[in-house]
Amino acid sequence: MAAQSVKELDVYRRAYELAMAVFEISKAFPPEERYALTSQIRRASRSVCNNLREAWAKRRYEQHFVSKLTDCDGEANETDTCLDFARDCQYLSQEEHRALTQLNAEVRRMLGSMLNNPLPFLLNR
């Protein structure tokens, strides 16, 4: 049976898990990063979920669906870059960085799979 809600998709669940992990870990970032890296990494990671929801709403139109998935992928890549900055600024340990980037890579692989084969997700096929 096809998913009735985007929340049923593994990619959404994993992206949401990542966004919440980023939120929790970024609470320890220094105050001077509040309007810079902290805000940016939180927004980028959350945008993956937000764009997935928008993609789901546009499943009637393959080009719109794929366009929003491409936005998701862009935000996931931005999240990856922010994680690298957080590690290199010593806001994340190597282990925290590894765990978060692995989860992000998993989300990116799932998005890539959807981008390569969007038809199973579309309405009115």
C-alpha positions in Angstrom: 0.0 0.0 0.0 1.3 3.4 -0.9 2.1 6.0 1.8 -0.9 8.2 2.6 1.3 10.9 4.3 4.8 12.1 3.8 5.3 11.3 7.5 5.1 7.6 6.6 8.2 7.9 4.3 11.5 6.7 5.8 13.3 9.7 4.2 11.0 12.1 6.1 11.4 10.3 9.3 15.2 10.2 9.0 15.3 13.9 7.9 13.2 14.8 10.9 15.4 12.8 13.2 18.4 14.7 11.8 16.8 18.1 12.3 15.9 17.3 15.9 19.5 16.0 16.6 20.9 19.2 15.0 18.6 21.3 17.2 19.7 19.5 20.4 23.4 19.5 19.7 23.4 23.1 18.5 22.1 24.3 21.8 25.7 24.0 23.0 27.1 26.3 20.2 28.5 29.5 21.6 26.2 32.6 21.9 28.1 34.5 19.2 26.9 31.9 16.7 23.3 32.4 17.5 22.5 34.4 14.4 25.1 32.7 12.2 26.0 29.0 12.2 23.4 28.0 14.8 20.6 29.6 12.9 21.9 28.4 9.5 22.3 24.7 10.4 18.9 24.6 12.1 17.2 26.2 9.1 19.0 24.0 6.6 18.2 20.8 8.4 14.6 21.7 8.9 14.2 22.8 5.3 14.7 19.2 4.2 11.5 18.2 6.0 9.7 21.3 4.9 10.6 20.9 1.3 9.6 17.2 1.4 6.2 18.2 2.6 5.9 20.7 -0.2 7.0 18.0 -2.7 4.4 15.6 -1.3 1.7 18.3 -1.9 2.8 18.7 -5.5 2.8 15.0 -6.4 0.2 15.6 -9.2 2.9 17.3 -11.3 6.2 15.4 -11.8 8.2 18.5 -12.6 7.0 20.3 -9.5 7.6 17.2 -7.3 11.2 16.8 -8.7 11.9 20.5 -8.3 11.0 20.4 -4.6 13.0 17.2 -4.1 16.0 19.0 -5.7 15.4 21.8 -3.1 15.5 19.1 -0.4 18.8 17.8 -1.7 20.3 21.3 -1.8 19.3 21.9 1.8 20.8 18.5 2.8 24.0 19.5 1.2 24.0 22.8 3.0 23.4 20.9 6.3 26.5 18.8 5.5 28.6 21.9 5.0 27.4 23.4 8.2 28.2 20.2 10.1 31.8 20.5 8.7 32.0 24.1 9.9 30.7 23.1 13.3 33.3 20.3 13.6 36.2 22.5 12.4 35.2 25.3 14.8 35.3 22.6 17.5 31.5 22.9 18.3 31.1 19.2 17.5 33.3 16.3 18.4 34.5 14.0 15.7 32.0 11.3 16.9 29.1 13.8 16.8 30.1 15.0 13.4 30.4 11.4 12.1 27.0 10.4 13.4 25.2 13.4 12.0 26.9 13.3 8.6 26.2 9.6 8.3 22.5 10.3 9.0 22.5 13.2 6.5 24.2 11.0 3.9 21.5 8.4 4.4 18.8 11.1 3.8 20.7 12.3 0.7 20.8 8.7 -0.7 17.1 8.3 -0.2 16.4 11.7 -1.9 18.7 10.7 -4.8 16.7 7.5 -5.2 13.4 9.5 -5.3 14.9 11.9 -7.8 16.0 9.1 -10.0 12.6 7.4 -9.8 9.8 9.8 -8.9 7.0 7.8 -10.5 6.1 5.6 -7.6 5.4 8.7 -5.5 3.2 10.6 -8.0 -0.6 10.8 -8.1 -2.6 9.9 -11.2 0.1 7.7 -12.7 
